[in-house]
């Protein structure tokens, strides 16, 4: 079975499709980072520092170059597995790369409208109704 893989770097650039063997070589040689995401053809994206996903797709490969010294615990799993798994799930279900920050919601808070804009809006509504009711009167009176 010929499986092709894509690599998405942190700057969101996506590589050309590469073979499964080439992907394993790049991981073992440290040519990709733990913060990079990979996707099998017609599959889902996951981070390379999600050790459980990497092991599920690539088996027992050498991950030493993927992680700096001391970042893996004594069981050989990355301490950020749970966080990465939830991030991967978030991307799959919502398309978001991360949860929205509080700044997004602060920017969306309503702000007071300047008085000149309120006056202009009110005049626009009055003019609309004058034109509308004038048209109705014109039709009703038979002046056409």
C-alpha positions in Angstrom: 0.0 0.0 0.0 1.5 3.3 -1.1 0.7 6.0 1.5 1.7 9.6 0.8 2.1 12.2 3.5 1.9 16.0 3.7 3.9 18.2 6.2 2.5 21.5 7.4 5.1 23.8 9.0 4.3 26.3 11.7 4.2 29.1 9.0 1.3 27.1 7.4 3.3 26.1 4.3 2.4 22.6 3.1 5.0 20.3 1.5 4.5 18.2 -1.6 3.3 14.6 -1.0 6.1 12.4 0.2 6.2 8.6 0.6 5.7 6.8 3.9 9.4 5.7 3.9 10.6 9.3 3.2 8.3 10.6 6.0 9.8 8.1 8.4 13.3 9.1 7.3 12.6 12.8 7.9 11.3 12.1 11.4 14.2 9.9 12.4 16.8 12.4 10.9 15.2 15.3 12.7 14.3 17.2 9.4 10.8 17.9 10.8 10.0 19.5 14.2 7.6 18.4 16.9 5.5 21.5 16.2 5.0 20.5 12.6 1.8 18.7 11.6 1.5 15.8 9.2 -1.4 14.3 7.4 -1.8 11.0 5.5 -3.5 11.2 2.1 -7.2 11.7 2.8 -6.5 11.6 6.5 -6.5 14.1 9.4 -3.7 16.4 10.6 -1.8 15.7 13.8 1.2 17.2 15.5 4.4 15.3 15.4 4.9 15.9 19.2 1.7 13.8 19.7 3.7 10.6 20.4 0.6 8.4 20.5 -0.5 9.4 17.0 3.1 9.1 15.6 3.4 5.6 17.1 0.0 4.6 15.7 1.0 5.7 12.2 4.7 5.0 12.0 5.2 2.2 14.6 8.4 2.1 16.7 10.6 4.7 15.1 13.3 6.8 16.6 11.9 10.0 18.0 15.0 11.3 19.8 15.7 14.0 17.2 12.1 15.1 17.3 12.3 16.1 21.0 15.0 17.8 22.9 16.6 16.0 25.8 14.4 15.6 28.9 11.1 16.4 27.1 10.0 12.8 27.2 9.1 11.0 30.4 10.3 7.6 31.5 7.5 5.8 29.6 8.7 7.3 26.3 5.7 9.5 25.9 5.7 13.3 25.5 4.3 15.2 28.5 2.1 17.2 26.1 0.3 14.2 24.7 -3.1 15.1 26.2 -2.9 18.8 25.2 -1.8 17.9 21.7 -4.5 15.3 21.3 -7.1 17.9 22.3 -5.6 20.4 19.9 -5.7 17.9 17.1 -9.3 17.1 18.0 -10.1 20.9 18.0 -8.7 21.3 14.5 -10.6 18.3 13.2 -13.9 19.4 14.6 -13.9 23.2 14.2 -11.0 24.0 11.8 -9.5 26.3 14.5 -5.8 26.0 15.2 -6.4 27.0 18.9 -9.1 28.2 21.2 -10.1 31.8 20.7 -8.3 34.1 23.1 -10.0 36.6 25.4 -8.8 39.5 23.2 -11.1 38.2 20.4 -14.1 38.6 22.7 -12.9 42.0 24.0 -12.6 43.3 20.5 -16.2 42.2 19.7 -17.7 44.2 22.6 -20.1 46.9 21.4 -18.7 50.4 21.6 -20.8 53.6 21.9 -21.7 55.1 18.5 -20.7 58.7 18.0 -23.6 61.2 18.1 -23.1 62.3 14.5 -23.5 58.7 13.3 -26.7 58.3 15.4 -28.2 61.5 13.9 -27.3 60.5 10.4 -28.9 57.0 10.9 -32.0 58.6 12.3 -32.3 61.0 9.4 -31.9 58.1 7.0 -34.8 56.2 8.7 -37.0 59.4 8.5 -36.3 60.0 4.9 -37.0 56.3 4.0 -40.4 56.5 5.7 -41.2 59.8 4.0 -40.5 58.3 0.6 -42.3 55.1 1.4 -45.5 56.8 2.7 -45.3 59.4 -0.1 -45.3 56.6 -2.6 -48.3 54.9 -0.9 -50.2 58.3 -0.9 -49.4 58.9 -4.6 -50.8 55.4 -5.5 -53.9 55.8 -3.2 -54.8 59.3 -4.4 -54.6 58.2 -8.1 -52.3 61.0 -9.0 -50.4 58.9 -11.4 
